[in-house]
Amino acid sequence: MDGGFDIERARKETRGCEQRIHFNNAGASLMPAPVADSLHAYLREEEESGGYETMDRRAEDLGTFYVAAARLLNCTADEIAFADSATRAWNAAFYAFELKPGDQVLAGSAEYGSNLVAMLHRAKRTGAEIVWVPNDTLGRIDVAALERLITPRVRMICLTHSPSGDGLINPAADVGMRARAAGIPYLLDACQSIGQLPLDVETLGCDILCGTGRKYLRGPRGTGLLYVRQRLLDQLEPNQLNHHAAELSSTSSYRLRQDAKRFECWERNYAGQVALGVAIDYALGWGLARIEARVKTLAVELRRQLAETGGIRVGDQGDEKSGIVTFFSDRNPSAELHRKLRGHNINTSTVPFSANPVIAAQRQLPEMVRASLHYYNTFEEVDRFVDNLQKLL
């Protein structure tokens, strides 16, 4: 036990963590054994029995995903849709809103690059305007400024809870309070916070939330989820439909589903859906509050050691920080450090301009290294990481 956390069990159930330091959990975590085993078992069953037959036989397991996601977010299973990525989920919701010339979308500067592309695309197509909400002195979205920007022209509010290339955690619940008071739909990108922080859609006040499976939920790649509040569903018709999202009532008419599955496609990664349900239940078994505490404690220690390392600058903002730690060297390009660390079996990532382009443009920072920690990482790994980094400088 490590401070009350069963780190021995966590690492025993994480195959591969003894062969490398995996500090790339904001990219894709190492799947725990129960999740990987469930994925492989489903694929083997498809191999031996057939895809349709396996789908029919495993219907209950496929449905477990919706129940588990509803427990994770404190919503109903009817408000959950499976997606193949957080980007696909975010786009499905964003493109379902009708925008016209003069409409405004309020957004925080932490938006992911893919979200920005979609915003610019829709602004170009519809004549709507993207309005960037200023940050406060800590780098978080300025909630008071947001409140001042709310007018009858505002069609929706978009916020990234925790950016891909910054340890910042935005005050999502405070934004939710303002959005709800104004009656404006609120789309929260929880790609980096889901599985890392406890998320309750009632507390957050969001009407839509998207997340991925492969990062802090420790699910497989090609999986994600979308939450859409029930009372908003009737206002949103997906940009693309299929015969799973809508039922054909005749050769000339259709009826949309009454649940969030109207945003799904019938053909999907069924093995991934089962495994994501297992991953969510696995995270819930550890407890999201305990996961959050462990991840933040590890990240605080890594930032402390990096701050004491000559030639290294930590890039994270905010008063509350996540398990994402970003830094750069005054001496070595980040891409070079990333490559050399991998040569020592240390997995990290880099933060290009496209990760969080608005933040990058505002802060004028160089490309950074991103070390993202999870609960199965250890303080001994933090020490080894910094020791290896110092030798590379």
N, C-alpha and C positions, 0 to 999 in steps of 0.2 A: 504493500500500500504506500502511496506517495501523497502525504497530506490528506489522507482519507479517500484518495482516488486510487482505484485498483489498476494501476499502470501495468502491472504484470499481466493481468488478463487482457487489457487493451492491446498490448504488444504481442501477446501470444496469438490473439485473433487477427493480427495484421501481418499476413505473410509478406516478407520482403523488407520489413522495417529494420531488421538486424543487418541487412546487407548494404544499406544506404541511409543517409539522412534525408528524409523526404520533407523539405520545407517548400513544397509547391502545392499545398492544399487548396489555395485559391485558384489554381489551375485545374487540377484533378487530384483528389485525395486517393490514397491507397484504399481500396475496398476492404472492409473487414471480411473474414472468411465466411460467415453466414450469408453475406450478400453475394459474394462471388460464387459460392456454392449453389445458391438458388438460381443464379443466372445460368451457370453451366448446366445444372440439372434440367432446366426448362429447355435449353437448346438441345440437349441430348434427347429429351423426350420428343421434341419436334423432329429430330433426325431419325428416330426410330419409329415414330408413330404417325407423323404428318402434322403440318402446321394447323390446319383447321381442327383436326381431331384433338390435338393438345389444347387448343384454345377452348374447345367445348368442355373438355374434361377438367381444365384448370380455371373454370369461370369464377369459382369462389376466391381463388388466390388472386386473380386479376382484379376482382372487386375489392380485395383487401387494400389495394393502393388508395382508393378513394376514402375509405374509412380512416386509414392511417393518416393521410394528408389532412383530413378534417380535424382529427385529434391534434395534429401538430399546430394547426392555425386557429383552432377554436371556431370552426364553422360547420356547415353541414356538408355531407358527401355530395349532394346535388350541386354545390357551388364549386366543385373541383373538376378540372379537366386535365388529362394527361397530355404532355407535349414532348417533342423530341429535343427541346432546349429551352432555356429561359428566353433567348432571343425570339424564337418562334412564338412562344407564349406572349411575350410583350407585344410583338408585331400584330398578332391576331387580335389582341384587345385594342391596341392603339388605332389600327386601321378600321375598326368597327365603329368608331365615332364619326359622325357626319360633321365635317368642317366646311365653312364657307368664307368668302372674303370678309375681313373685319374681325373674325373670331380670333381669340388669343389662347395659346397654350402656355401656362406658366411652368418653368422648369428650373431645377437646380443645376449648378455648374458641374456636379459630379456625374452627370449622365454618361453612360457608356457610349463608345464611339458608334456602335451599331444603332443605338437609340437615336443618336444625333442624325445619322444618315436618314433614318425613317422620318424624323421630324422635318428635316430640310426637304425631303421628297414630297411630303404632304403639303408643306407650306408652298412649295413651287406649284403643285397641282391644284390647290384649293384657294390660294390667296390668303390663307390664315397666317398669323404671325406667331413666331416663337419668341417669348419674352423671358430673358434670363434673370432669375431672382438673385440679387446680390448676396454675398456671403457676409457673415459677421466677422469679427476680429479673430476668431478661432478657426475660420475656414469653413464653418458649417453654414447651411442655408440660413439666411436671416429671416426669422419667422415674422418679425415686425415689418420688414420690408415686403414680405409676401402679402401680409394683410393689407398693406397700402396699395398693392398692385391689383387687388381683387376688384373687378368691375363687372357690370353685366356682359361685357364682351368675352370674359374668360369662360372657355368651354371645358377645360380640364386642367388639372395640376399633375405634373410628373416629377417624381423624385427617385433618385437612386439612394437606397438606404446606406450602403457602404460601398464606396467606389472600388474599382478593380485595382487601381494603382495608388492607394492612399489608405492609411490606417484609420482614417476618419470614420466616425459613425454619425450620420445626420439625425437630427431630432424628429424622427418620422411621426411620432405620436403628436407632437406639437403642431406639425403641419396638418395632420388628420383632424385635429380640433378645429382649425381655421377652415379647412375644406368643408367639413360637415356643417359648421355654422353658416357658411355661405351657400350650401347646397350644391357644391361643385364636385363632380367626380374626381377621384384621387387614385392615380395609378402609381403603385410602389414597386420598384425594381428591387427585389430582395435576393438577387442572385448570389451575392457574397455573404449575406447575413443569415439566410435560411440554413439551419443546421449548426450555426455558430452561436446564435442568440435566440432566446425565447421569442416567438412571434405570435401575437394574438391579434387577429384582425379587428376585434372590437376595441382593444386598447389602442392599436395603431390608427384606427379610424379610416383605413383605406377601403376603397370599393373594389379595387383590382390589385392583385399581387402576383408576381411571377417569380419563379425560382428554378434553379437547375438541380439535377441529381448528383452530378459528378464532383462537386466541390465539397462544401462542408457537410452535406448529407451523406457523403461517402458512397453514393450510388454509382451505377455504371454510366459511361458516356452515352449520349443519345437519349437522355431522359430529362424530363423537367415537368413542371406543373404550372397551372394557371388557376387562380381563385378569382371568381367574379361574384360579387354580392347579389343575392337573389333579386332584390328590388331593382337592380340596374339591368338585369338580363333582358327584359322586354324592350329596353331602349337600344340594344346592341345587336345588330345583325352582322355576322362575320363577313369579311370581305370575300371569302371563298367558302363555298358550301359543297357538301357531298351527301350521299344517301344515308350516312350515319348521323350527320349534323341536322339533317332535315328529312322528314318522311314524305315521300311522294303520295299525295292524295288522289292524283289523277295524272294524265299525261301533260296537263297544262298548269298544275298547281302543286305546291308543297306546303308542309307545316314544319316550322322550326321546332326543334326540341325545346322543352321548357326548363332544361337544366344546363349547366356549364358545358356539357358534352357537345353542345352545338359548335364549340370551338375545336373539336377533335376531328381526326380523320379515321375512317374505319381501319385502314391498313396502317400499322404502326409496329413499333418494337415491343411485342408482347412479352418477350423474355425480360426486356428492360423494365417494363411496367411492373411485373411481379417482383423483380429485384429491387426496384425503387421502393415498393411497399415494404419489403423486408428492411431496407436501409432506414426508412423513416421509423419503423417500429424499433429498430436497433438503437437509433439515436434517442428515442423516447425512453427506452429502457435505461440508458445512462442518465437521462435527465438533462434538459437543455440548460437549466440554470447551472448545473454542475459543469457541463461542457463549457459554457461561457466563462465561468470563473477560472477553470483550468487554462483555457486558451489565452485569456487576457493576462494571467499571471506569467505564463511562458513568454508572451510578447513583451511585457514590461521588462523582464530580465534581458531579453535580446536587445531591446532598445537601449537599456542602460549600458550594456557592454559595448554596443556599437558607438554610443555617444562618447565613450572613453577611448575609442580606437582612433589614433591619429590618421588624418587623411580621409576620414569617413564622415559624411553628413547624412543624418536621418531626415527623411522627407515628410513624415506623417504629420497631419494636422488634427485639430479637435481636442476637446477636453476628455471625451470618452473615445477610446481607441479599440480597434478590433485586433484579431490575430494576424492581420496583414501588416508587415513591417517593410518599409521601403527606404532605400538608402542609395547613395552614390559616392564614388571616390573622386578626390581631387587629382588623383594620379593615373587611374586606370579606367578605360571605358567600361561601362556596365556590361556590354555584350561580352567583353573579354573576361571579366570576372565571372559571369554566368557560365561561360564555356569552361573555364579552368576549375570552377567549383564542381561542375559535373564530372570532370576528369578525376576528381577525388570522391566520386560517388555521393555528391551532395546536390540534391535537386532544388533549384530555385527557378525563377522566371525573370523576365525583364518587363519594364513598363514602357511601351512605346507611346508615341503621341496619340495613336488611335485608341488607346485604352480609355482615357478620360480627356478628350481633346480640349474641352473648355477650361478645365483646371490647368492643363499643360500650357495653354496659351496665356492664361492669367498669371501663372507663377513663373513661367520662363525657366523651368527646370530641365536639366538634361535627362536623357533616358536613365532610368533607375533600375536597380536590382530589387526584386520583390521576394522576400522570404516570408512564407505564410505558414503558420503553425497550427497544429491540431492537438487534441487531447492525448493522442498516443505518442506524441513527441515528448522528449525529456529535457531536463535541465542540463544533463550531461551532454546531450546533443547540441544544445545552445553553446556550451563551452567549447566543444569541438569545432562547431561552425565558426565561431569567432577566431579561434586559434588558427584554423586553416585560412580564413580570410586574411588575417594579419600577415601570414607567410606569403600570400600572393600579392600584397601591396608593394 
